[in-house]
Amino acid sequence: LRGGYTQLYYDVNEYGMVYFLLSFFLLFHFIECFAYWIHRFWHLKFVYARFHKMHHRYQPPTPFSALAFHPVEWFVYVVGGQ
């Protein structure tokens, strides 16, 4: 990890406390925006019928139905950073 290909660092002072705290906010914002817009994408007619419908067939919604994904949908969320 040290000197490798990641942006991982061990000393907060290397970039400063402002960068350290801001990075949490930016990452949270990115993940939430990605989740919102990709979920909107899954509701397009063509995509919904083929991939996302499985997610909504469980009524009433439960914590377990939130994890009901088509494999393609799961792949997009995992690769996208969810």
N, CA, C and O atoms as a GROMACS GRO file, in nm:
protein
  328
    1LEU      N    1   0.081  -0.119   0.000
    1LEU     CA    2   0.000   0.000   0.000
    1LEU      C    3   0.085   0.126   0.000
    1LEU      O    4   0.054   0.223  -0.068
    2ARG      N    5   0.190   0.123   0.075
    2ARG     CA    6   0.279   0.240   0.075
    2ARG      C    7   0.357   0.242  -0.056
    2ARG      O    8   0.428   0.147  -0.089
    3GLY      N    9   0.344   0.350  -0.129
    3GLY     CA   10   0.414   0.360  -0.257
    3GLY      C   11   0.348   0.280  -0.366
    3GLY      O   12   0.405   0.263  -0.474
    4GLY      N   13   0.226   0.230  -0.341
    4GLY     CA   14   0.156   0.149  -0.441
    4GLY      C   15   0.067   0.234  -0.530
    4GLY      O   16   0.094   0.352  -0.552
    5TYR      N   17  -0.037   0.172  -0.579
    5TYR     CA   18  -0.124   0.238  -0.675
    5TYR      C   19  -0.250   0.298  -0.614
    5TYR      O   20  -0.335   0.349  -0.687
    6THR      N   21  -0.263   0.295  -0.483
    6THR     CA   22  -0.382   0.351  -0.419
    6THR      C   23  -0.354   0.491  -0.368
    6THR      O   24  -0.240   0.537  -0.367
    7GLN      N   25  -0.460   0.558  -0.326
    7GLN     CA   26  -0.447   0.690  -0.266
    7GLN      C   27  -0.449   0.680  -0.113
    7GLN      O   28  -0.468   0.780  -0.044
    8LEU      N   29  -0.430   0.560  -0.061
    8LEU     CA   30  -0.431   0.538   0.082
    8LEU      C   31  -0.309   0.602   0.147
    8LEU      O   32  -0.196   0.584   0.101
    9TYR      N   33  -0.333   0.675   0.254
    9TYR     CA   34  -0.222   0.734   0.328
    9TYR      C   35  -0.246   0.712   0.477
    9TYR      O   36  -0.359   0.695   0.521
   10TYR      N   37  -0.138   0.712   0.553
   10TYR     CA   38  -0.146   0.677   0.694
   10TYR      C   39  -0.134   0.797   0.787
   10TYR      O   40  -0.165   0.786   0.905
   11ASP      N   41  -0.092   0.909   0.736
   11ASP     CA   42  -0.072   1.028   0.818
   11ASP      C   43  -0.170   1.136   0.773
   11ASP      O   44  -0.159   1.187   0.661
   12VAL      N   45  -0.265   1.171   0.860
   12VAL     CA   46  -0.364   1.272   0.825
   12VAL      C   47  -0.296   1.404   0.790
   12VAL      O   48  -0.346   1.478   0.705
   13ASN      N   49  -0.186   1.434   0.853
   13ASN     CA   50  -0.116   1.560   0.828
   13ASN      C   51  -0.054   1.566   0.688
   13ASN      O   52  -0.014   1.674   0.643
   14GLU      N   53  -0.045   1.453   0.621
   14GLU     CA   54   0.011   1.451   0.487
   14GLU      C   55  -0.072   1.540   0.391
   14GLU      O   56  -0.016   1.609   0.307
   15TYR      N   57  -0.205   1.537   0.405
   15TYR     CA   58  -0.294   1.619   0.323
   15TYR      C   59  -0.368   1.724   0.404
   15TYR      O   60  -0.425   1.817   0.347
   16GLY      N   61  -0.367   1.712   0.534
   16GLY     CA   62  -0.434   1.809   0.620
   16GLY      C   63  -0.570   1.761   0.668
   16GLY      O   64  -0.634   1.678   0.603
   17MET      N   65  -0.612   1.813   0.779
   17MET     CA   66  -0.738   1.772   0.840
   17MET      C   67  -0.858   1.815   0.756
   17MET      O   68  -0.959   1.744   0.752
   18VAL      N   69  -0.850   1.929   0.690
   18VAL     CA   70  -0.962   1.976   0.607
   18VAL      C   71  -0.987   1.876   0.494
   18VAL      O   72  -1.102   1.839   0.470
   19TYR      N   73  -0.882   1.834   0.426
   19TYR     CA   74  -0.896   1.735   0.318
   19TYR      C   75  -0.951   1.604   0.373
   19TYR      O   76  -1.038   1.541   0.311
   20PHE      N   77  -0.902   1.562   0.487
   20PHE     CA   78  -0.947   1.437   0.549
   20PHE      C   79  -1.097   1.440   0.576
   20PHE      O   80  -1.168   1.346   0.541
   21LEU      N   81  -1.146   1.547   0.637
   21LEU     CA   82  -1.289   1.559   0.668
   21LEU      C   83  -1.373   1.581   0.543
   21LEU      O   84  -1.482   1.526   0.531
   22LEU      N   85  -1.323   1.661   0.452
   22LEU     CA   86  -1.394   1.687   0.328
   22LEU      C   87  -1.409   1.560   0.244
   22LEU      O   88  -1.511   1.542   0.176
   23SER      N   89  -1.311   1.473   0.248
   23SER     CA   90  -1.318   1.350   0.169
   23SER      C   91  -1.434   1.262   0.213
   23SER      O   92  -1.494   1.193   0.130
   24PHE      N   93  -1.468   1.261   0.343
   24PHE     CA   94  -1.583   1.184   0.389
   24PHE      C   95  -1.712   1.242   0.331
   24PHE      O   96  -1.798   1.168   0.283
   25PHE      N   97  -1.725   1.373   0.335
   25PHE     CA   98  -1.843   1.439   0.280
   25PHE      C   99  -1.855   1.412   0.130
   25PHE      O  100  -1.964   1.379   0.082
   26LEU      N  101  -1.747   1.425   0.057
   26LEU     CA  102  -1.751   1.406  -0.088
   26LEU      C  103  -1.784   1.262  -0.125
   26LEU      O  104  -1.860   1.238  -0.218
   27LEU      N  105  -1.727   1.167  -0.053
   27LEU     CA  106  -1.756   1.027  -0.081
   27LEU      C  107  -1.902   0.996  -0.052
   27LEU      O  108  -1.968   0.929  -0.131
   28PHE      N  109  -1.953   1.043   0.062
   28PHE     CA  110  -2.094   1.022   0.096
   28PHE      C  111  -2.184   1.083  -0.012
   28PHE      O  112  -2.280   1.020  -0.056
   29HIS      N  113  -2.152   1.204  -0.054
   29HIS     CA  114  -2.231   1.273  -0.156
   29HIS      C  115  -2.228   1.196  -0.289
   29HIS      O  116  -2.332   1.180  -0.353
   30PHE      N  117  -2.113   1.148  -0.328
   30PHE     CA  118  -2.100   1.070  -0.452
   30PHE      C  119  -2.186   0.944  -0.446
   30PHE      O  120  -2.259   0.914  -0.541
   31ILE      N  121  -2.178   0.870  -0.337
   31ILE     CA  122  -2.252   0.745  -0.324
   31ILE      C  123  -2.402   0.770  -0.326
   31ILE      O  124  -2.476   0.696  -0.391
   32GLU      N  125  -2.448   0.872  -0.254
   32GLU     CA  126  -2.590   0.902  -0.251
   32GLU      C  127  -2.641   0.948  -0.389
   32GLU      O  128  -2.749   0.906  -0.431
   33CYS      N  129  -2.566   1.031  -0.457
   33CYS     CA  130  -2.605   1.075  -0.592
   33CYS      C  131  -2.607   0.958  -0.689
   33CYS      O  132  -2.699   0.945  -0.769
   34PHE      N  133  -2.506   0.874  -0.681
   34PHE     CA  134  -2.502   0.756  -0.769
   34PHE      C  135  -2.624   0.667  -0.744
   34PHE      O  136  -2.689   0.624  -0.838
   35ALA      N  137  -2.654   0.641  -0.618
   35ALA     CA  138  -2.768   0.554  -0.584
   35ALA      C  139  -2.899   0.614  -0.635
   35ALA      O  140  -2.983   0.542  -0.689
   36TYR      N  141  -2.915   0.744  -0.618
   36TYR     CA  142  -3.038   0.809  -0.664
   36TYR      C  143  -3.054   0.800  -0.815
   36TYR      O  144  -3.158   0.757  -0.865
   37TRP      N  145  -2.950   0.840  -0.888
   37TRP     CA  146  -2.962   0.845  -1.034
   37TRP      C  147  -2.966   0.708  -1.097
   37TRP      O  148  -3.034   0.689  -1.198
   38ILE      N  149  -2.896   0.612  -1.041
   38ILE     CA  150  -2.902   0.477  -1.099
   38ILE      C  151  -3.038   0.415  -1.070
   38ILE      O  152  -3.089   0.338  -1.152
   39HIS      N  153  -3.097   0.446  -0.955
   39HIS     CA  154  -3.231   0.395  -0.927
   39HIS      C  155  -3.333   0.458  -1.022
   39HIS      O  156  -3.428   0.391  -1.064
   40ARG      N  157  -3.315   0.584  -1.055
   40ARG     CA  158  -3.402   0.647  -1.155
   40ARG      C  159  -3.384   0.577  -1.291
   40ARG      O  160  -3.482   0.556  -1.362
   41PHE      N  161  -3.262   0.541  -1.326
   41PHE     CA  162  -3.235   0.469  -1.450
   41PHE      C  163  -3.310   0.336  -1.453
   41PHE      O  164  -3.366   0.299  -1.556
   42TRP      N  165  -3.311   0.263  -1.341
   42TRP     CA  166  -3.378   0.133  -1.336
   42TRP      C  167  -3.529   0.146  -1.361
   42TRP      O  168  -3.593   0.046  -1.394
   43HIS      N  169  -3.585   0.264  -1.346
   43HIS     CA  170  -3.728   0.283  -1.366
   43HIS      C  171  -3.765   0.324  -1.508
   43HIS      O  172  -3.882   0.349  -1.535
   44LEU      N  173  -3.670   0.331  -1.599
   44LEU     CA  174  -3.703   0.349  -1.740
   44LEU      C  175  -3.777   0.224  -1.787
   44LEU      O  176  -3.742   0.113  -1.746
   45LYS      N  177  -3.878   0.240  -1.872
   45LYS     CA  178  -3.966   0.127  -1.908
   45LYS      C  179  -3.890   0.003  -1.953
   45LYS      O  180  -3.914  -0.107  -1.904
   46PHE      N  181  -3.798   0.022  -2.045
   46PHE     CA  182  -3.724  -0.093  -2.099
   46PHE      C  183  -3.642  -0.162  -1.990
   46PHE      O  184  -3.642  -0.284  -1.980
   47VAL      N  185  -3.574  -0.085  -1.910
   47VAL     CA  186  -3.485  -0.139  -1.808
   47VAL      C  187  -3.566  -0.198  -1.693
   47VAL      O  188  -3.531  -0.304  -1.640
   48TYR      N  189  -3.672  -0.130  -1.653
   48TYR     CA  190  -3.755  -0.176  -1.541
   48TYR      C  191  -3.808  -0.317  -1.566
   48TYR      O  192  -3.797  -0.405  -1.481
   49ALA      N  193  -3.866  -0.336  -1.683
   49ALA     CA  194  -3.929  -0.464  -1.714
   49ALA      C  195  -3.829  -0.580  -1.716
   49ALA      O  196  -3.865  -0.692  -1.681
   50ARG      N  197  -3.707  -0.554  -1.756
   50ARG     CA  198  -3.610  -0.662  -1.771
   50ARG      C  199  -3.522  -0.685  -1.649
   50ARG      O  200  -3.474  -0.797  -1.627
   51PHE      N  201  -3.499  -0.581  -1.569
   51PHE     CA  202  -3.403  -0.595  -1.460
   51PHE      C  203  -3.455  -0.555  -1.322
   51PHE      O  204  -3.423  -0.621  -1.223
   52HIS      N  205  -3.533  -0.449  -1.313
   52HIS     CA  206  -3.564  -0.390  -1.183
   52HIS      C  207  -3.696  -0.438  -1.122
   52HIS      O  208  -3.719  -0.420  -1.003
   53LYS      N  209  -3.782  -0.497  -1.203
   53LYS     CA  210  -3.914  -0.537  -1.157
   53LYS      C  211  -3.907  -0.632  -1.036
   53LYS      O  212  -3.991  -0.625  -0.947
   54MET      N  213  -3.808  -0.718  -1.035
   54MET     CA  214  -3.790  -0.813  -0.925
   54MET      C  215  -3.780  -0.740  -0.791
   54MET      O  216  -3.830  -0.788  -0.689
   55HIS      N  217  -3.716  -0.627  -0.792
   55HIS     CA  218  -3.694  -0.549  -0.670
   55HIS      C  219  -3.827  -0.500  -0.611
   55HIS      O  220  -3.839  -0.485  -0.489
   56HIS      N  221  -3.926  -0.474  -0.696
   56HIS     CA  222  -4.053  -0.416  -0.650
   56HIS      C  223  -4.164  -0.518  -0.634
   56HIS      O  224  -4.275  -0.480  -0.596
   57ARG      N  225  -4.140  -0.644  -0.660
   57ARG     CA  226  -4.249  -0.741  -0.651
   57ARG      C  227  -4.280  -0.782  -0.507
   57ARG      O  228  -4.384  -0.843  -0.482
   58TYR      N  229  -4.193  -0.750  -0.413
   58TYR     CA  230  -4.216  -0.785  -0.273
   58TYR      C  231  -4.299  -0.677  -0.206
   58TYR      O  232  -4.255  -0.562  -0.195
   59GLN      N  233  -4.420  -0.713  -0.161
   59GLN     CA  234  -4.509  -0.618  -0.094
   59GLN      C  235  -4.557  -0.680   0.035
   59GLN      O  236  -4.595  -0.797   0.035
   60PRO      N  237  -4.556  -0.610   0.142
   60PRO     CA  238  -4.503  -0.476   0.160
   60PRO      C  239  -4.350  -0.479   0.158
   60PRO      O  240  -4.291  -0.584   0.181
   61PRO      N  241  -4.287  -0.366   0.131
   61PRO     CA  242  -4.140  -0.362   0.131
   61PRO      C  243  -4.084  -0.399   0.269
   61PRO      O  244  -4.139  -0.360   0.372
   62THR      N  245  -3.978  -0.472   0.268
   62THR     CA  246  -3.911  -0.512   0.391
   62THR      C  247  -3.762  -0.483   0.377
   62THR      O  248  -3.716  -0.454   0.266
   63PRO      N  249  -3.686  -0.489   0.484
   63PRO     CA  250  -3.541  -0.473   0.472
   63PRO      C  251  -3.481  -0.578   0.379
   63PRO      O  252  -3.381  -0.552   0.312
   64PHE      N  253  -3.541  -0.696   0.374
   64PHE     CA  254  -3.488  -0.802   0.287
   64PHE      C  255  -3.518  -0.774   0.140
   64PHE      O  256  -3.438  -0.807   0.053
   65SER      N  257  -3.633  -0.713   0.111
   65SER     CA  258  -3.665  -0.684  -0.028
   65SER      C  259  -3.574  -0.575  -0.085
   65SER      O  260  -3.558  -0.565  -0.206
   66ALA      N  261  -3.515  -0.495   0.002
   66ALA     CA  262  -3.420  -0.394  -0.045
   66ALA      C  263  -3.297  -0.460  -0.106
   66ALA      O  264  -3.224  -0.396  -0.183
   67LEU      N  265  -3.273  -0.586  -0.073
   67LEU     CA  266  -3.157  -0.658  -0.127
   67LEU      C  267  -3.194  -0.750  -0.242
   67LEU      O  268  -3.109  -0.827  -0.287
   68ALA      N  269  -3.316  -0.743  -0.289
   68ALA     CA  270  -3.361  -0.828  -0.400
   68ALA      C  271  -3.321  -0.760  -0.531
   68ALA      O  272  -3.388  -0.667  -0.576
   69PHE      N  273  -3.214  -0.807  -0.592
   69PHE     CA  274  -3.162  -0.748  -0.714
   69PHE      C  275  -3.153  -0.852  -0.824
   69PHE      O  276  -3.129  -0.970  -0.798
   70HIS      N  277  -3.173  -0.808  -0.946
   70HIS     CA  278  -3.137  -0.888  -1.063
   70HIS      C  279  -2.983  -0.888  -1.067
   70HIS      O  280  -2.922  -0.789  -1.026
   71PRO      N  281  -2.920  -0.994  -1.115
   71PRO     CA  282  -2.772  -0.996  -1.118
   71PRO      C  283  -2.710  -0.878  -1.193
   71PRO      O  284  -2.605  -0.829  -1.152
   72VAL      N  285  -2.772  -0.831  -1.300
   72VAL     CA  286  -2.718  -0.716  -1.373
   72VAL      C  287  -2.726  -0.590  -1.286
   72VAL      O  288  -2.632  -0.511  -1.282
   73GLU      N  289  -2.837  -0.574  -1.217
   73GLU     CA  290  -2.854  -0.459  -1.129
   73GLU      C  291  -2.752  -0.464  -1.015
   73GLU      O  292  -2.691  -0.362  -0.982
   74TRP      N  293  -2.734  -0.580  -0.958
   74TRP     CA  294  -2.635  -0.597  -0.851
   74TRP      C  295  -2.495  -0.560  -0.901
   74TRP      O  296  -2.421  -0.490  -0.832
   75PHE      N  297  -2.460  -0.606  -1.020
   75PHE     CA  298  -2.328  -0.577  -1.076
   75PHE      C  299  -2.307  -0.426  -1.092
   75PHE      O  300  -2.200  -0.375  -1.060
   76VAL      N  301  -2.408  -0.356  -1.142
   76VAL     CA  302  -2.396  -0.211  -1.162
   76VAL      C  303  -2.376  -0.140  -1.029
   76VAL      O  304  -2.293  -0.049  -1.019
   77TYR      N  305  -2.450  -0.180  -0.926
   77TYR     CA  306  -2.434  -0.118  -0.796
   77TYR      C  307  -2.296  -0.147  -0.736
   77TYR      O  308  -2.234  -0.057  -0.679
   78VAL      N  309  -2.249  -0.269  -0.749
   78VAL     CA  310  -2.119  -0.304  -0.691
   78VAL      C  311  -2.005  -0.233  -0.763
   78VAL      O  312  -1.915  -0.178  -0.699
   79VAL      N  313  -2.007  -0.233  -0.894
   79VAL     CA  314  -1.902  -0.168  -0.972
   79VAL      C  315  -1.906  -0.016  -0.953
   79VAL      O  316  -1.803   0.050  -0.954
   80GLY      N  317  -2.027   0.037  -0.937
   80GLY     CA  318  -2.044   0.181  -0.921
   80GLY      C  319  -2.006   0.236  -0.786
   80GLY      O  320  -1.997   0.358  -0.771
   81GLY      N  321  -1.986   0.153  -0.690
   81GLY     CA  322  -1.940   0.202  -0.560
   81GLY      C  323  -2.042   0.197  -0.449
   81GLY      O  324  -2.021   0.257  -0.344
   82GLN      N  325  -2.151   0.129  -0.470
   82GLN     CA  326  -2.251   0.118  -0.365
   82GLN      C  327  -2.203   0.034  -0.253
   82GLN      O  328  -2.275   0.014  -0.155
   0.00000   0.00000   0.00000
